[in-house]
């Protein structure tokens, strides 16, 4: 967990009725476990001091209450340094949308908004990811980029091991991992295979869409 976003941690509740002492973290947790059940990732995103076993039990209990299958993966998950990370062109297309939506007009770097609070940082990731799914997919389960991959992607950009390029043709920002030996190619232009203006209008249209649900709507995360 980065020191610059250590504020706003999800602290354990002092009673057995709740998991966290802040109701806002209870609400975030309900949405987060619909997007990932990976314990280590949940701990990293929340900065919680809840004991790991208690956290696992809470995830299993609440996921089961939602009528969902318990599928808690082990380990830390994928890495942005792996050769298979976002290796397909269609995955890079979705990643381009996520990066543009996450960083906005300024893009990553000194001009982008700094993350100084874990709660606010997680709010942004949830909101961006839910908007991505609702904008590009009729069925959210069809999303090519998982929430875990999106989190890893942004971490890679912040750690400067995933490069963000700007296409000279359509002005779209797209990502390219340093582990790739292939020359960076704009996935927006490649996927659409149409004129420069059409590519620009397509991305602008997608970025201009608004979420149809509040970022914490349980229906949106289902």
Order of alpha helices (4+ residues) and beta strands (2+ residues): alpha-alpha-alpha-alpha-alpha-alpha-beta-beta-alpha-alpha-alpha
